[in-house]
Amino acid sequence: MRAPPLPPPQPVSRRRTRRRKSLLLSFIGWSFAAFVVLFLVGSAGAGYVLWQASKDLPDYESLASYEPPVMTRIHAHDGSLIAEYARERRIFVPINTIPKRVIAAFLSAEDSRFYEHGGLDIQGIARAVFKIVEGKMKGSDRRAEGASTITQQVAKNFLLTSDRTLDRKIKEAILAIRIERAYSKDKILELYLNEIYLGIGAYGVAAASLAYFNKELKDLTVEEAAYLAALPKAPNNYHPFRQTARATERRNWIIGQMAENGYITKEEDAEARAKPLAVNLRPGGAHIFAAEYFAEEVRRSLFNAYGEGKLYAGGLSVRTTLDPRLQKIGRRALIDGLVAYDRKQGWRGPVSRIDVSGDWGIPLGAIESASDIAPWRLGVVLSMEKTKAVVGLKPQRKQDGKLTEERHAVEITLDEIRWARTAKRTEPKQMSDLLAPGDVIYVAPKDEANLAGVWSLMQIPEISGGLIAMDPHTGRVLAVSGGFSFAMSQFDRALQAKRQPGSSFKPFVYAAALDNGYKPTSIILDEPIEIEQGPGQDIWKPQNYEKDSSHGPTTLRVGIEKSRNQMTVRLAQDMGMPIITEYARRFGIYDDLLPVLSMSLGAGETTLLRMATAYCMLANGGKAIRPTLIDRIQDRWGRSVWRHDARECPGCSADHWENQEEPDVPDDRNQVIDPQTAYQMTSILEGVVQRGTATSLKKLNRPLAGKTGTTNEEKDAWFVGYTPDLVVGVFIGYDTPRPMGKGNTGGAVAAPIFGNFMEAALADQPATPFRIPPGIKLVRVSLKTGLRASPDDTAAIAEAFKTDEEPDDAYSVIGFSDPYAQSSDARQSSSGDAWQPAPTSQGYSGGPGGLW
């Protein structure tokens, strides 16, 4: 057989093609295998990285109970804001109270697809990657565009650091996905809008709205909301003053995004873009003018009660007792009184001198001046004539702290500087007697409402003082002025300064006597008295204010009205200092008064607040009260955590009216003295105004009671007085005690301030008589003798007697005994131990009132 023929030989090109296909299939197979291997390795590596990043992730569930640091806000009794305290100025607002306009602005600026993605915005990430690659190809070193969602920012701000590392970004992405699964979109947005920092110390949109525009969120316009939304990226890059153009550009871009996303119309878009960037920065410090001393005392109280953390981050809401109207009246009255006294001391010269030949605004602006003494202004004398001078005013500062370019000048005349006596105590005859061009001085308008009117030369007083106004029934402090200027001195003379009250303490010596068997008509000897204080000690010889002035036997009432020192010492000696010490403690004036006779004349140191509180107890019928500047404190959730009035009233919370009896709230105030004693003392203190040391107050033509106080050498001047429903205390003196000059007594210096305050505070209120408690009898007696008055006695008064008291038909004199009190029972030892007075004609320490 013949073998089959061989196939014809194939071309070389076909053999090569088949070989190439085989190699390609092998390459694809190996590539696929390599890809699978690399994918598995990469997946394992990525899984390992994710596992490593997840191991130490913070607990995102803590966001459910997160309480951000919130500022503490202090309000007056009418709800107006006084001050805010915070490390981070934040006001937490629920998402349902944030206006849709504000939410739209932030979504348009930060995360327009917030309600669509699940925590990571893939489109945004892809866009950011593309921009990075594009930038690198072009050689740009511009910072890469971010692609973080609002959820990622919440994860970073609440749970992570701000480090720009891959590890942090991975953790941020993991947490964002987990947060989206655990919380609603609204909850995430609420956390974000309350946490973000928006510049100038403001955290969260509510605080930023107040800080930048002095508005609540609901009042923001489209352009204002858009500007706030521009700030989270970099607040300093969009500062409203330093970066105005850049901030406006960013704001307008966000407005455009709001229109593109359908949140606003094209018309609103165009209108908002056309408006300039205008901010109205909120002032710091006390928001009620003249309330700085009050706010500082409240701050100290909160710090002592709750600590620094709660004060600056706890979100407390404090409703205080401050009456803004009375506060302004009190500050005005005190300043006017201090200036009136200081002007009598003469002119001390200009504040400084500067060159006015060139641009005087810059050197004048560099001189520090208090920020809380408006309408006073610092100025410099530019030119002078014989009877007038032109004064250039210190340029005002803008809200960003820069000086304005404007210059203001006012004119002062010779009549407005006549008070400024020269060194020779002579009145200036021409302007050059007192001033020269370049002198830096203070000036102020005579009428605050008319800045274009007459201006006067002013001088910062060296003297200082304090004023306090209280509700006598509750102890609520309605106004506090602790000095001329809080910016110059934060020391509060009304609440902190301890000074000798002088004769303003006497009413409590006499109240102790009335509560222990004495009567307003009891006769006390007004004659010189000498007290031997023990071996090696000088003999003490108390004198009346008018030296060498004694009036013989005088009624107890007149002893207070005329403020007789000798009578007071004799009464204290007859009654015993331990009783006075007890009553001083009971009224809260002193915690432990030294039982020596000089203390009966107010030689011990106490505060104006304590004195005013004690007078409240005389005004309210002898009821004990606790002074307070705070009515109520609430936590961040609105729960009351403290109330000054802690009484319970179950009937006050009725759901509806069913003709039930009105609730009876118990009066839990302790009775300090007999109500009849309190009224007797009030009646006597009315006599101080009508016939005594404060007759200048008669012009007010309304029932007033009060007592002057003047210490040795007129170093301290006091007046504490009251109407049935308002107690006001005034203290005047140098911070470093020194004589104020003969005649500058409580009646001459402090009482006029009290009068000016009362005149303005009670201008719209009718005159109200003091309430007379049951059992009081009003009997006509002789003011001089205290005996029943005859029908033709023109000097008779209606004296208040208790239920079991009657006027005397004859009198005996208290204190008519050995004037040197030499007995061993009426002597103080050299060691300072308390001594007991020898018994005299009426020497008993008990009586109808007893010692409660």
ZAKOLLUM-343970 format. One line per 5 residues: for each residue x, y, z of C-alpha. Coordinates in pm, whole numbers, always signed. Each point is the difference from the previous one (the first is absolute). Last residue first. Layout:
<recs>
X,Y,Z | ...
</recs>
This chain:
<recs>
-3583,+8626,+12170 | +135,+242,+262 | -297,+153,+176 | -240,+239,-169 | -192,+77,+318
+321,+60,+184 | +339,-143,+75 | +340,+165,+22 | -72,+214,+300 | +164,+320,+115
-268,+263,+28 | +143,+227,+270 | +345,-143,-39 | +151,-347,+22 | +377,-18,-47
+104,-77,-355 | +135,-346,-87 | +353,-41,-138 | +130,-192,-298 | +359,-116,+22
+254,+226,-173 | +304,-113,+196 | +17,+337,+167 | -328,-71,+169 | -314,+191,-86
-180,+167,+287 | -357,+45,+104 | -30,-281,+256 | +321,+106,+171 | -156,+335,+73
+160,+309,-153 | -280,+92,-240 | +153,+351,-46 | -339,+166,-50 | -129,-144,+329
-371,-23,-67 | -270,+174,-203 | +19,-242,-297 | -373,-34,-47 | -197,+294,+136
-331,-48,+174 | -320,+142,-136 | -338,+104,+119 | -342,-67,-149 | +155,-257,-231
-162,-83,-331 | -174,-337,-8 | +118,-347,-101 | -175,-339,-3 | -112,+10,-364
+317,+166,-122 | +37,+375,-28 | +51,+213,-310 | +39,+376,+59 | -220,+258,-168
+200,+321,+37 | -26,+306,+223 | +200,+315,-76 | -307,+225,-14 | -106,-91,+356
-339,+169,+45 | -196,-321,+64 | +253,-116,+260 | +233,-278,-102 | +38,-321,+194
+361,-29,+111 | +296,-67,-230 | +173,+310,+135 | +120,+178,-315 | -221,-152,-270
-301,+44,+226 | -247,-282,-50 | -306,-62,-213 | -86,-372,+6 | +1,-247,-291
-77,-352,+120 | +143,-310,-171 | -203,-317,+57 | -16,-123,-359 | +299,+92,-218
+18,+343,-167 | +100,-7,-367 | +219,+291,-108 | -177,+257,-213 | +9,-21,-380
+73,+303,-220 | -121,-77,-352 | +235,-157,-255 | +115,+150,-331 | +300,+190,+138
+92,-278,+242 | +337,-96,-153 | +89,+353,-110 | -65,+173,+333 | +127,-300,+194
+337,+5,-176 | +45,+375,+36 | -90,-22,+370 | +243,-285,+70 | +275,+199,-171
-98,+305,+208 | +20,-215,+318 | +359,-111,-64 | +187,+334,-3 | -163,+252,+236
-202,-231,+226 | +272,-262,+11 | +246,+268,+98 | +232,+214,-207 | -6,+288,+249
+370,-1,+72 | +204,-164,-271 | +6,-339,-170 | +248,-143,+248 | +197,-303,-118
-84,-364,-56 | +187,-166,-288 | -292,-70,-230 | -123,+353,+74 | -353,+28,+135
-370,+3,-85 | -260,-264,+92 | -362,-7,-113 | -276,-245,+96 | -344,-25,-157
-303,-191,+129 | -322,-20,-204 | -352,-115,+86 | -121,+205,+299 | +253,+277,-78
+360,-32,+109 | +322,+149,+122 | +368,-72,+45 | +232,+298,-8 | +370,-25,+54
+314,+215,+4 | +342,-143,+79 | +325,+182,+84 | -186,+295,+149 | +269,+54,+267
-157,-278,+207 | -287,-178,-172 | -321,+142,-144 | -332,-182,-33 | -341,+128,-102
-319,-185,+76 | -315,-75,-193 | -375,+23,-31 | -194,+152,-287 | -371,+76,-42
-34,+233,-300 | +62,+368,-69 | +333,-44,-177 | +95,+344,+137 | +25,-149,+347
+323,-172,-108 | +220,+295,+100 | -125,-61,+354 | +248,-286,+38 | +160,+67,+341
-321,+42,+194 | -341,+165,-22 | -203,-160,-280 | +258,-239,-147 | +131,-125,+336
-363,+4,+121 | -85,-269,-253 | +273,-200,+175 | -201,+23,+323 | -312,-132,-172
+201,-283,-153 | +139,-91,+343 | -350,-7,+148 | -110,-211,-297 | +272,-258,+60
-80,-10,+370 | -366,-69,-82 | +106,-282,-229 | +197,-152,+293 | +353,-80,-110
+167,-264,-219 | -316,-189,-101 | +105,-288,-225 | -117,-3,-360 | -198,-310,-99
-307,+183,-129 | -217,-284,-128 | -140,+7,-354 | -378,-41,+17 | -139,-98,-337
-316,+170,-128 | -310,-190,+102 | -150,-215,-272 | -252,+134,-250 | +88,-286,-236
+277,+164,-200 | +233,-229,-194 | +317,-206,+33 | +83,+130,+347 | +370,+66,+58
-14,+262,+277 | -185,-232,+234 | +315,-203,+71 | +187,+312,+123 | +340,-83,+145
+222,+278,+130 | +358,+14,-131 | -10,+367,-99 | +363,+48,-100 | -30,-282,-249
+260,-253,-110 | +23,-287,-253 | -297,+100,-213 | -17,-223,-307 | +29,+185,-331
+207,-261,-181 | +326,+194,+28 | -44,+34,+375 | -219,+263,+166 | +90,+246,+275
-261,+215,+175 | -43,+333,+178 | +362,+109,+21 | +144,+318,+156 | -98,-110,+349
-32,+145,+347 | -150,-241,+255 | -295,+133,+196 | -101,+6,+366 | -336,+163,+75
-11,+301,+235 | -295,+187,-153 | +120,+28,-359 | +183,+333,+32 | +203,-87,+310
+106,-329,-159 | +96,+180,-320 | +220,+228,+212 | +207,-308,+92 | +35,-93,-367
+119,+352,-81 | +267,-24,+269 | +117,-340,-119 | +22,+113,-361 | +188,+318,+102
+266,-216,+159 | +126,-21,+359 | +277,+141,+218 | -45,+60,+372 | +4,+357,+134
-373,+45,-47 | -71,+213,+310 | -109,-302,+206 | +337,-153,-86 | +172,+258,+218
-171,-158,+300 | +180,-332,-20 | -167,-332,-77 | +207,-94,-311 | -258,-81,-265
-5,-362,-113 | -172,-58,-333 | -68,+366,-60 | -283,+175,-185 | -210,-316,-33
-303,+138,+184 | +28,-278,+258 | +374,+50,+32 | -40,+371,+74 | -284,-91,+237
+223,-237,+195 | +285,+250,+23 | -246,+264,+119 | -119,-235,+275 | +358,-78,+99
+70,+377,+14 | -214,+62,+305 | -322,+204,+24 | +127,+284,+219 | +338,+18,-170
-159,-15,-344 | -242,+278,+99 | +285,+212,+140 | +204,-56,-318 | -296,+94,-218
-73,+316,+200 | +360,+115,-34 | -2,-64,-374 | -308,+209,-78 | -130,-70,-353
-249,+290,-11 | -295,-218,-101 | +137,-296,+191 | +42,+178,+334 | -320,+191,-74
-196,-325,+12 | +169,-117,+322 | -123,+315,+168 | +247,+253,+133 | +137,+90,+347
+291,+243,-42 | +76,+160,-335 | +374,-34,-44 | +222,+165,-261 | +369,+35,+81
+82,-132,-349 | -285,-10,-248 | +27,-360,-113 | -75,-114,+355 | +289,-113,+214
+133,-330,+131 | +260,+34,+275 | +201,-323,+37 | +252,+5,+282 | +331,-126,-129
+110,-353,+86 | +283,-96,+236 | -237,-159,+249 | -353,-33,-137 | -237,+166,-243
-110,+288,+216 | -308,+145,-164 | -70,+373,+2 | -339,+148,-70 | -98,+347,-114
-374,+76,+24 | -307,-110,-193 | -189,-184,+273 | -258,-245,-130 | -377,+37,+40
-232,-277,-119 | -255,+143,-243 | +67,-250,-278 | -44,-272,+264 | +242,-239,+169
-103,-352,+102 | +223,-234,-196 | -112,+34,-362 | +22,+376,+21 | +357,-29,+131
+104,-246,-271 | -154,+236,-255 | +206,+284,+152 | +326,-186,-55 | -127,-105,-340
-84,+358,-95 | +356,+102,+100 | +178,-187,-281 | -45,+290,-246 | +191,+202,+260
+335,-132,-116 | -16,-269,-269 | +372,-80,+25 | +117,-150,-327 | +26,-342,-164
+2,+26,-380 | -127,-307,-185 | -367,+48,-87 | -57,+374,-47 | +362,+108,-43
+57,-256,-278 | +366,-24,-104 | +9,-34,-379 | +182,+331,-41 | +53,+211,-312
-221,-204,-235 | -259,-33,+278 | -30,+379,+14 | -127,+235,+271 | -56,-263,+264
-199,-304,+109 | -338,+79,-148 | -251,-267,+86 | -369,-18,-89 | -303,-214,+83
+148,-222,+270 | -277,-239,+101 | -27,-30,+378 | -363,-114,-26 | -207,+256,+191
+252,+285,+14 | +55,+5,-379 | +351,+137,-33 | +199,+290,-146 | +378,+29,+37
+236,+293,-44 | +377,+14,+31 | +283,+242,+56 | +303,+171,-146 | +194,+321,+41
+279,+70,-248 | -256,+121,-251 | +87,-5,-374 | -21,+365,-110 | -241,+171,-236
-7,+323,-206 | -346,+61,-139 | -173,-24,-339 | -304,+202,-111 | -219,-135,-280
+72,-217,-304 | +7,-314,+215 | -360,+65,+102 | -148,-300,+183 | +285,-11,+249
-67,+361,+99 | +300,+168,+160 | +216,-172,-260 | +327,-144,+131 | +367,+96,-6
+313,-172,+128 | +340,+162,-46 | +322,-29,-198 | +181,+337,+1 | +165,+70,-338
-110,+364,-15 | -10,+144,+352 | -255,-18,+281 | -75,+147,+342 | +76,+371,+16
+20,-6,-381 | -379,-38,-21 | -65,+333,+170 | -106,+116,+346 | +58,-334,+174
-154,-11,+352 | +256,+14,+276 | +96,-286,+230 | +369,+99,-23 | +76,-331,-172
-271,+74,-253 | -371,-50,+43 | -167,-205,-270 | -366,+89,+58 | +33,+290,-243
+73,-240,-287 | -341,-10,-169 | -57,+376,+31 | +324,+63,-190 | -136,-177,-304
+62,-345,-148 | -7,-67,-373 | -10,-338,-165 | +218,-173,-259 | -51,-327,-181
+251,-165,-230 | -86,-289,-231 | +260,-255,-102 | -140,-271,+224 | +244,-188,+219
+28,-373,-47 | -136,-247,+257 | -206,-207,-244 | -319,+155,+140 | +131,+342,-90
+165,+218,+259 | -95,+358,+71 | +249,+277,-64 | +84,+200,+313 | -176,+334,-9
+156,+327,-112 | -68,+282,+245 | -50,+361,-112 | +25,+253,+282 | -214,+289,+119
+5,+325,+196 | +347,+143,-64 | +62,-194,-319 | +144,-344,-28 | +118,-259,-251
+39,-374,-29 | -67,-112,+358 | +5,-380,-4 | -287,-239,+60 | -113,-304,+197
-374,-47,-10 | -265,-31,+270 | -332,-127,-139 | +100,-267,+85 | +207,-114,+298
+20,-372,-81 | +297,-26,-237 | +252,+161,+234 | +277,+193,-172 | +344,-103,-118
+206,+255,-191 | +98,-138,-344 | -301,+165,-165 | +133,+341,+105 | +336,-77,-158
-172,-109,-327 | -264,+274,-15 | +244,+291,+46 | +121,-5,-361 | +239,+296,+8
+32,+309,+217 | -200,-161,+279 | +295,-133,+201 | -121,-193,+305 | -58,+69,+371
-149,-226,+265 | -302,-43,+227 | -27,+373,+55 | +22,+164,+343 | -125,-78,+349
-285,+253,-2 | -179,+70,+326 | -122,-197,+303 | -358,+121,-44 | -3,-164,-341
+66,-338,+161 | -314,+20,+216 | -229,+75,-297 | +179,-260,-214 | -56,-273,+259
-366,+95,+36 | -61,+10,-375 | +170,-336,-38 | -216,-156,+274 | -328,+138,-136
+78,-108,-358 | +99,-351,+109 | -314,-37,+207 | -230,+124,-276 | +157,-242,-247
-44,-290,+240 | -353,+106,+88 | -102,-30,-364 | +184,-329,-52 | -164,-166,+306
+242,-274,+98 | -138,-297,+195 | +177,-262,-208 | -123,-279,-227 | +295,-226,-69
+7,-243,-290 | +284,-247,+43 | +158,-146,-312 | +259,-203,+189 | +311,+113,-187
+135,+314,+170 | -181,-15,+334 | -27,-377,+22 | +370,-48,-63 | +113,+281,+231
-181,-121,+308 | -367,-29,+88 | -57,+207,+315 | +317,+209,+19 | +6,+66,-375
-372,+79,-3 | +43,+256,+281 | +302,+159,-168 | -192,+36,-326 | -296,+155,+181
+235,+253,+162 | +153,+80,-339 | -341,+55,-159 | -105,+248,+269 | +324,+196,-27
-31,+13,-379 | -365,+109,-7 | +60,+361,-117 | -125,-66,-354 | -182,-330,-37
+202,-229,-226 | +276,-47,+257 | +326,-103,-162 | +32,-52,-376 | -166,+198,-276
-174,-183,-285 | +151,+58,-339 | -237,+152,-250 | +104,-137,-339 | -51,+141,-346
+127,-176,-312 | -143,+214,-275 | -334,-84,-164 | -14,-78,-371 | +45,-375,+50
-314,-15,+217 | -219,+175,-259 | +125,-214,-288 | -59,-326,+184 | -336,+110,+136
-109,+73,-356 | +137,-333,-124 | -207,-176,+266 | +132,-165,+313 | +50,-361,+115
-6,-146,-351 | +346,-157,-2 | +124,+252,-257 | -138,+288,+208 | +175,-121,+315
+316,-58,-203 | -12,+360,-120 | -35,+125,+358 | +299,-219,+89 | +207,+164,-273
-111,+343,+124 | +123,-75,+352 | +337,-122,-132 | +47,+319,-202 | -110,+218,+292
+246,-172,+234 | +284,+49,-247 | -82,+368,-41 | -37,+62,+374 | +311,-185,+113
+116,+213,+296 | -343,+135,+92 | -250,-286,-46 | +261,-273,+58 | -28,-254,-279
+344,-162,+17 | -15,+16,+381 | -315,-212,+8 | +147,-283,-212 | -237,-265,-148
-266,+50,+267 | -41,+372,-89 | -181,+14,-334 | -324,-132,+149 | -10,+303,+231
+24,+223,-307 | -285,-186,-170 | -226,+48,+304 | +72,+373,-11 | -65,+19,-377
-334,-179,+32 | -115,+213,+296 | +30,-103,+365 | -292,+75,+235 | -84,-360,+94
+359,-62,+105 | -10,+272,+266 | +183,+319,-78 | +308,+189,+121 | +140,-41,-354
+342,-157,+45 | -8,-122,+360 | -373,-61,+25 | -17,-206,-318 | +325,-171,+98
-149,-109,+334 | -299,-156,-176 | +208,-156,-280 | +237,-194,+221 | +317,+113,+171
+85,+370,+14 | +339,+120,+127 | +57,+248,-282 | -24,-285,-257 | -259,-254,-115
+96,-311,+196 | -232,-293,-72 | -183,-178,+282 | -364,+112,-11 | -45,-28,-378
+176,-338,-9 | -191,-163,+283 | -333,+113,-146 | +103,-126,-345 | +74,-345,+139
-333,-5,+186 | -186,+112,-312 | +162,-274,-210 | -112,-263,+247 | +249,-187,+212
+149,-350,+19 | +48,-96,-365 | +132,+344,-96 | +235,-6,+301 | +141,-337,-113
+72,+128,-350 | +160,+318,+132 | +203,-197,+255 | +157,-212,-273 | +76,+304,-215
+154,+195,+289 | +211,-298,+98 | +136,-18,-352 | +62,+375,-8 | +183,-16,+335
+228,-279,-123 | +71,+187,-322 | +124,+304,+192 | -105,+367,+11 | -30,+27,+379
-327,+163,+111 | -56,-240,+289 | -282,-249,+36 | -332,-54,+179 | -209,+317,-2
+157,+217,-267 | +119,-283,-226 | -316,-213,+15 | -218,+308,-39 | +213,+108,-296
-46,-343,-157 | -377,+32,+40 | +10,+346,-157 | +173,-158,-299 | +370,+28,-62
+107,+45,-363 | +273,+261,+45 | +165,+181,-289 | +375,-50,-5 | +222,+286,+110
+153,+182,-296 | +345,-121,-101 | -83,+13,-370 | +226,-180,-246 | -270,-28,-264
+6,-377,+19 | -9,+19,+378 | -308,+224,-9 | -184,-229,-235 | +80,-299,+215
-123,+179,+314 | -312,+133,-176 | -85,-349,-122 | +43,-138,+351 | -230,+271,+139
-267,-72,-260 | +20,-373,+74 | -34,+67,+373 | -296,+231,-57 | -171,-256,-215
+65,-268,+261 | -151,+212,+278 | +66,-201,+315 | -249,-7,+292 | -285,-183,-169
-68,+252,-274 | -330,+165,-93 | -95,+238,+288 | +346,+157,+3 | +19,+44,-378
+65,+378,+21 | +275,-49,+256 | +200,+302,+124 | -112,+324,-160 | -344,-94,-130
-74,-202,+314 | +110,+291,+217 | -217,+254,-182 | -303,-230,-11 | +19,-60,+374
+1,+376,+62 | -300,+56,-228 | -184,-293,+156 | +5,+185,+334 | +153,-189,+296
-270,-79,+257 | -60,-359,-118 | +374,-70,+15 | +15,+66,+372 | +204,+307,+110
+308,-8,+224 | +140,+347,+67 | +379,+8,-25 | +269,+246,+96 | +284,-242,+71
+188,+94,+316 | -324,+144,+126 | -165,+279,+201 | -286,+215,-128 | -131,+326,+148
-308,+208,+79 | -264,-122,-246 | -352,+133,+35 | -245,-243,+163 | -188,+250,+219
+181,-119,+315 | +334,+59,-168 | +168,-286,-184 | +326,-188,+37 | +107,-247,-268
+240,-290,+51 | +161,-114,-323 | -35,-356,-126 | +267,-270,-13 | -150,-282,-208
-209,-268,+169 | +36,-331,-184 | -239,-272,+112 | -80,-142,-345 | +346,+92,-124
+143,-255,+243 | -116,-269,-244 | +299,+91,-218 | +230,-177,+245 | +350,+90,-107
+177,-224,-252 | +289,-196,+145 | -36,-329,-188 | -171,+144,-305 | +318,+138,-156
+177,-337,+35 | -295,-184,-148 | -25,+252,-281 | +372,-42,-70 | -33,-379,+17
-299,+6,-231 | +193,+219,-238 | +293,-241,+11 | -227,-303,-44 | -177,+175,-282
+333,+89,-152 | +127,-358,+37 | -323,-137,-144 | +6,+253,-278 | +368,-66,-64
-63,-374,-22 | -302,+48,-219 | +190,+244,-217 | +294,-239,-22 | -230,-281,-104
-165,+225,-255 | +339,+107,-128 | +121,-360,-22 | -303,-100,-196 | +17,+305,-219
+369,-65,-64 | -65,-368,-85 | -278,+98,-236 | +228,+254,-160 | +281,-261,-38
-233,-244,-167 | -131,+266,-230 | +357,+93,-94 | +87,-358,-85 | -304,-29,-224
+99,+318,-181 | +359,-122,-50 | -114,-320,-161 | -223,+194,-236 | +289,+221,-109
+230,-297,-86 | -236,-132,-264 | -131,-344,+43 | +165,-309,-162 | -236,-223,-200
-128,-284,+196 | +198,-322,-55 | -144,-261,-242 | -129,-315,+147 | +250,-287,-19
-33,-243,-295 | -98,-354,+68
</recs>
